[in-house]
Amino acid sequence: MIERFFTKGATFTWTPPPLVAGNTDGAIVESGNAAPPALTFTGWDLEIPYSPQAPTLGLMKNATVPYHWLNYVHFRTAYVEPGAHDDVLTGFMSGCWICKWNEPGARLQKRVGHVGTVETVRKDEVPNTTVKTAFLNSVGVHGLGLIGYNPAGPWGFEEILAVMNKCKNSSQLDARILSLVTATDDFFAILMMLRRDKNVWVCGGKKKVGPSDRAAITAALR
């Protein structure tokens, strides 16, 4: 499981995959990458106070972090079918829901999906309502094992600002939230900060989030 890499103060080199422009039909589409751009752990940032145990986690400098990438597709629900041991990253998050379910068929397919709503449209307006309704009406939602969460929820603006303000040249930082869904169905909201003056990503911390069930997900997406 890759969550141990995302410890406060950990640094990475990484080029995030770009967002994907989707049709506004709200369709559920397979969209991801099992071999995305390399995410490389490069050591520990000296400007962010981190746990004294962090350097003893057994993380090797220049280690490649294995992950399966799930695209954020505007106005559609993108999904991947990760392997039994694959951890899924997606983002960046501002309010979309990330869900995991079992798709019925000739063989049961485990899927992780990103419900692709956008901030530029009110949540009760099309096409945001289109993508949410399509997902709620899908076979997966009415099938087995639906769980999910909103990764942006656990990180408040003031808390993010407090982490950034502990760094020198905080004006050079861009804060983003990543979603991590592990192969063991653990959900994490990860604060990542791009240090523009050094072109390096710094982890500002992670939060494990208890998954919501079908009823809570349905209520949130109505």
Phi, psi and omega in degrees: 000135189270359184299335181295335177292329186271065177258142181308124180101348178291142181242153184216152162257137186190141170245103184298140174300148182286161172294160182241126177282127181246162171293151184274025183274354179073014185296157176260116190230147174283124184201106179186192185208118178280349178229067184282179177305144184298135174248110189245123176286125186245004178127210188236134178284138184268355183264342181254120177298126180233170182301140177301337180279347187305312181291353181255019182281000180080018180275128182266131178302140182070020175283140176273129181271117181282133178203158174252128183265135174250121182292147167266107182254116181303132172068012174222160171264112176270145178221158171231160174244085184290157175291174184298337183243014184267136172262141186247125172254146173205161180159187004271157193255139174221001180157352177294152175265141175249129185229155175230137181206170177253118181273121180289157179167201178301326172223146181291124184250122177275126183235147169242129185232152178241109181282107196276066171279167182228155181282339186284352179235140177300147185293342179259017179240153172289147004270005175299317179294329180296311183292323180291317180296318179299320179292315181297332181269000185283162180299322183300317181295325181269359180270222189253143164074026181288125172220161181186178179197165175253102186297335181284339186300316185290342184254107176278158182301316183296323179292318177298316180298322180296320178295315181296322184289349175279354182259149170289150178053048181299338178293345179269004183258136170246118183268137179219154176250128175254149172258136173235123172245116184276167179295341179262017176068029171268139183247133180229142170253119189247127175271119177240141181232124176275118175271097190298326183289344179239357181054048180227145176265135179239132177280126178266000179133167177223154177229126174280132185241129175291132184290146174275154179267183183304316183297317181291321179295316179300316179297320182291331184264000177287000000 
